Amino acid sequence: MTAQINLDTSLHRIVIVGGGAGGLELATQLGDTLGKKRLAQVTLIDKSRTHLWKPLLHEVAAGGMDLDTNELEYLAQAHWHHFRFRLGSMDGLNRAERQVYVAPTFDEKGDELIPRRVIPYDTLVIAVGSTTNDYGTPGAAEYAIALDTAEDAERFRQRLVNACIRANAQTTPLRAEQLQVAIIGGGATGVELAAQLHHTTRQLIAYGLDKIDPEKDIKLSIIEAAERILPMLPERLSKAAEEQLKPLGVHIYAGERVTQVTANAVQTQNGRMIPAELIVWAAGIKAPDFLRELDGLETNRINQLMVRPTLQTTLDENIFAFGDCASCPWPEKNTSVPPRAQAAHQQAMFLVKAIKSRLRGHSIPAYRYRDFGSLVSLGKHSTVGSLMGALTGGSLFLEGYFARLMYLSLYKMHLYELHGFCKVFFDTLARLITRRTEPPVKLH
């Protein structure tokens, strides 16, 4: 049975699918303007009940960030900012009737919590992000963890803590793979995770796990198919990151394509076997598979929806798509806009203005991506990056404490868009105080 959700048809119905960084910022901004003034009805759909800024998943996985204190409740955000939240996962679309199909939701026992629904729209925005692409590598889905969601990150963290507790309690010598972590993919996520793990595992062991020697027993490896880590960023950043990682004992295997993942090892095309008790797949992305079958909308080879420079899908002007799930043209580089947090933020702010213009009957200008550079956090140790654009008149290489402050400010900017200055200021102040009375790493 399919339930029909009857929204107020006297208002323009804006439905946003996906509550990631861009989707939630868009829903919040439209709710604070159009929703609050009852100029439109804004609805956000997401399969999760809570939101966490995706670039922080590596910190949750390493135990350096408590998920419970940093995730945001969608229902609360919707109440505060005048939009509606609907729990569920989009699995179909009827463009002729302008209807979104939402799959049924089940509780932890497997009982149906919410039946299948049909949600009507006048303007639809798809911002469902991306998932890790394992390229069909044998064993990857069974034995490697992909950090796509907060649940994935928390699952890895629990396995890491259990692995350390198990090793500390056993009376037999460590096996070859025991307490070794293999990270497949040397992009920003893989590099940041390796650096964060070096710091937090030592913090964890300091809390009474005295039979483990972190310098000798814990080994971290990054496996990258390209000839260097951070292959999509300037070579200078790659070299700087490598210089920071090597003194930490992180083994870097560049130019090694993974051909198989087993329960306790990673095999590369050169025949190398890299033992590992914990394996993370952080190489490559693709948009969710269901986008390929959305009532004929055009997609590319990695399932991204094809959009015009206005971020409207190529076959339907009433449907917008942005963020990692969309392939948006970048004319200056003759390619597509890269899947970065700064792109999703820029596109969300563009769509706030574009949707308002559309409701007034005005034309929508073309979106232009502005590359402000990249920052890669190496945990408590350092940050490397480059700034680009009007601020510098070119590019400026950053490293060390100042780069670390710039990196931290990116998350605060995201929170500012969601909550405003006062809440961000007082939350930051409160956490600076409470962190002094808490362990620096989550222990359970």
C-alpha positions, 0 to 999 in steps of 0.5 A: 500500500502506498500512502499519499502525502498531501501537502498544502497545494496553495503553496509552491512545493519544494522537495529536497532529497538528501540532507547532506552538507548541501541539501541541509544548508539549502533546506535551512536557508529556504525554510528561513526565508520562503518557509517562514514567510509562507511563500513556499512549502519546503520538505527535506527527505533523508534516509537517516534521522541525523546529519554529520558533516561528511568530511568529519567521518574520518575523525569519527572512525578514528575515535577523535570525535564523539558522534553523539555530541556532533550529529544534528537531528533533522527533526529539530533543525526542521522545527527551528528553521520552518521546513518539514522533514520526512524520514525515508529513501527515495527509490522512484520518480514520476515526472509527469505527475511530479511525484517522488516515491519514497521506500518504506522504512523499517525499525531495528526489528525489521517491522515496518515503521513508515509505509511507502509514500508518494510526495508531490512536488513543484520543484524537486532538488536531488542532493543525495551525495555519493558512495564509495566505488569499489569498482567490483574488486573481489572481496571489497564489499565483504571485507572492507569498510567504506566510510560513506555514513556515520554508521560506517565510521562508528562501525570501524571505530568499534572494530578498532577499539575491540582489536586493541582490547583483544590484542592486549588481553591475549597471551599468544603473539600477534598474528601477521595482520593483527593491529594493522590497518590498510587504507585503500585510496590515497586521496584526502579521506585516506590521508586524513584517516591515516594521520588521525589513526596514528594519533588516536591509537596512541591515545587509546593505548595510553588508557591502560592497554600496556601490553601493546607497543604502538610503535612496533605493533600498530602499522598503518598503510595507504595503498594508492593506484596513482603514482602519488598520494593526493593525485587530484591535488597539486604535486607540492601538496602530495609531497608535503603530506608524504613528508608528514606521514612518513615520520609517523610510520605510515607505509605508502604504497603508490602505483599499486592497484588493488586486485583483491581484498581478503579477510586479513590482507590486501593484494595488489596487481604486482602480487604484493600481499599487505596483511591487515586486520582492518581494511578501509576502502576510500578510493573512488566515488559513484552516485547511488545506483537508483539515479540511473532509473529515475524516469529517464533522467540522463546520467553518466557512467558513475550514475551522476545526474547530468545537469545544465549550468543552471543545475537543472537536469538536462531533461526536466527544468523542474528538477535540480541536482547538485553536489556529488550526485550531479555532473555539472559543467566547469567550462573554464577547465573543460571538465565537470565540477569536482566532488568537494564540500566547497562545491556543494556549499557554493551550489546550495547558496546558488540554488537559494537565489535561483529558486527564489528567482524562479518563483518570481518568474525570472530566468536563472543565471549559470552557476560558476564554480570558484576553486578556493583551493584544498586543505588536507588535515593531518590530525594533530600533527599538521595541515597542508593546503593551498588557497586559490582565487581572488584572495591570493591572486593565484595560489598560496601554499599553506602548512602548519598551524595557520593551515590547521586553523583554516581547515577547522574554520571550514566546519564552522562555516558549515555550522554557521549556515545551519545555526547562525553566529550565536549558536556556533559561538556558544557551542564552540565555547562549551566544547572547549570547556567540556573537552578538558574533562573528557578523554581525547579519544572515545573509549567504548 
